[in-house]
Amino acid sequence: MNINNSSITLLGDQAVAYPTDYSPSILETFDNKHPDNDYFVKFNCPEFTSLCPITGQPDFACIYISYVPDIKMVESKSLKLYLFSFRNHGDFHEDCINTIMKDLIKLLSPKYIEVWGKFTPRGGISIDPYVNYGKPDTPWQQIAFNRLANHDLYPEKIDNR
């Protein structure tokens, strides 16, 4: 099997430094070997951390990223390091989720992507922002609208996460 690894530098690097500030430049890609197939790739990050921009207190979340690749795919270790880079980043929950999606759209130009953050409660309330995107002028644009319009019709039971 021949895999073009020329664009992947972080995977296998035992000495890689974890970023201390928000860093979209750390994201790496590789070629989708099945661009003729539509399929979902889903990442779950149950240990996401960012900071409240007002209080500086930590916010914790499980981040779900699902996308339908086109030509490029995101390398998972670079995604892990990218998400880790939010650890000292001060932004509201909704901003973090939109930023993650926009950075991945810029990087991958996927057919479809959605990002859902399920944040742990603070002050007795949890915030679960959801955002998605479908490539314009494709069927995925309508799918994105439909998924957003029907998102969370059947909310899950919240058990204090």
Disulfide bonds with the S-S distance in Angstrom:
none
